[in-house]
Each structure stands twice: as C-alpha cells, then as structure tokens.
Amino acid sequence: MSISRDWLAVLIALAASALIWLGVLPHIPW
Amino acid sequence: MNSSSNGVLKLVPGVLLLAMLGFLGKLTEQSITAYSKANHVALPNIEFVLWAILYGLIISNTIGIPKICVPGVDTYEFFLKLGIVFLGVRFLLGDVMKLGSMSLLFVAIELAVSIALMTWLGSRFGLSPKLTSLLAIGSSICGVSAIIAAKGAIDAEDEDVSYAIGAILALGAFSLFTFPAIGHALGMSDRTFGLWAGLAVDNTAEATAVGALYSDTAAKFAVLAKTTRNATIGFVVLAYALYWARKNQAKQVGNKVAFLWEKFPKFVLGFLLLSLAATLGIFSKPQTADIANLSRWAFLLTFAGVGLRTNFRELQKQGLRPLIVGALGELGVAVVTLAMVYGADKTIGF
C-alpha cells in the first residue's frame, strides 16, 4: 500500500522535474 | 481500467478541498501583508501554513469532512512525499551527507532516549507491553506510518494501534503551537530550529509544518532531519519484530534484508536522486526554483490535510493513560533533542 504510493510519488516528481528540464512545463510561480 | 479510473475520480473532491484550503491560506497571508503595507499598520505575520491548518481544523471540527471528500483528503500524505522528493533539488548531496550523518548521530541518541523513556513510562503506567512498543516506535521514528508498519510485524491489537496513533496525533497538534513559540523565545536559527523540529516532532507532516511555521529554511532542515529518521524505520521495526518473535508473540521474521527493504520509505530514494541531479548541475537556476516551488505547492496541500485530519472530539476518545505516557515521553525527547541541537550549534556550530 504505502510502498506503491511511495514509488508513485518518486515517479511523478522525477517526471515533472524532467518536463521542467526539457522546458515542457511552464514557469511554476509561488 | 474502469475501476482504477473510478478510484482516481473518487479522489478528486478531496484533493480539490485540500487545494482550496491551502490556497485560501496562502491568499489570507498575502492579503494581510498587503493590507498592513498599504495602511502602514504592523500586523503579526501569520504564515500561510497556520492559516491552511486552521481552515482545515475549522472544517473537521464543525461540519466535519464531507463524505465525498474523505478519500481525496487521505492523499495529503502522498502530497507530503511528493513535496519531499521535489525538495531534494534544494540540497547539494554533500550537504545531505554532512547534515544527514550529523542528523543520524542525533537520531541514534534520540532513538535510544525515546525508546528507553517510553518503555520505562509504559511499565510505570501499567500499559500493555505491545502498546508500549507501539508508542516507543511511533515516538522514536515517524509517528503514524511507523506504528502501522509495526502493527503487522509485532501482531499488535487494533485497539492499541488506535490508542498509539491517537496519542501521537494529539501531541503532533500540540507541537504545532508550542515549538515555534519556544524557538522564537530562544532565538534559534532557522537551521537549528529545523533540525530540532525534524528530530522531535513525530509525524512527518507535522514536523514539516512546524518547520514551515518558523521559516522556509527551517522547513527544509526539518524535512532533512525527519527523512533521516524515517530512513531508520526498518531497523527499529525489525528489532521489535525480532524481540516479540523471540517471545513467541509474533510471527518469525524470514529474510531480514527483504524485511528492511520492504519497510524502507522509498520516497527517500527520490529525494536523493533529485539532490544528486541538483549537485551535478543538471538544472538551471530558474528550473531549480520551479521544482522547489512544486515542492511548496505539494506541502500546501499537506498542511490543509493536517488540519482536516485533526478532530479534537476523536482525540478526546483516546485513552488517557497512553496520552499521558506519550506526552511525558515526548516532553523528554523534545528537551533532550533541543539540548543536543542547541548545544551543538553553540559549541561546534553548523
């Protein structure tokens, strides 16, 4: 249960970071 | 496919509620700052973290979380993990190793103190040995997830599990309001306060929130210290599992390495990977800022979830003795860890 959620968090975070690196995602404001 | 997309759809209302409350918290902070600037009045700067938690608390303790939102609200822990992985980008691997190993030393002392103290208090107050084990595990490592990880491993009773979780959550809520006040009273630096919060506050969500209530930098260090603590979860649960198995009151542990890997929080690996990428200079400055901002947004949802999940009526139903044992144990841990980080800061500095 928690294990698969852990991996999902890792995958999503890495994918989002890769998209930012590729310039696909727009600037994320705060 | 249908059932899994249904499952995801069920999460939408609750996730929207988390996002709305978090965003409302952020808007409130910004509005107050803008108002005090425009009108030249000095108003206390209350961080969005506290507003998000407060709005969550108001809903959960008045109308309650709408049923349709319950599955989505439970994802706040997922957003916490997501936020922690993103946060890796703000650390150079060398700092992680340096501060992590220093934290590890503190964690080792903290583990010993908290396990010894809880075991002693548990027997003094006549708690069942397994409830005492759960409280010791929860207070020494990472609160709720450690207790749940240990439940199966030591064959604990459901009632004991809910007592232990209740006590840890009640104390976490308490620390949200007391820790930042103590930090300010002692004039602690962001780094020292963050390390203290990460070492002394049990649940990762609350530890992050306590750090963020102090400052953005304090939150960063709170997460680092707390993540180090979380990484030790397997070893402590394994030790308890072996202890209860030897007493023939829990099933035997098969492959110990597999056991450790199963209990290891995998998001820590993601955190290290992003920190490695940042260390190698893969991301430009604006890209690093963007990823760090994603981490802030993920934490925003977590903080709303912390408020929503805290129901004072539910907490009151928990047994008084586990709460007293938990509170006394936590107080001891808080004092010892405060003395450690404060002493280390004043003597060697970090």
Interface residues (C-beta under 8 A of the other chain):
Chain A: S2 I3 R5 D6 W7 L8 A9 V10 I12 A13 L14 A16 S17 I20 W21 L25 H27 I28 P29 W30
Chain B: E77 F78 K81 L82 I84 V85 F86 V89 S145 I148 A149 E262 P265 K266 F267 L269 G270 L273 L274 A277 I282 F283 P286 Q287 D290 I291 N293 L294 R296 W297
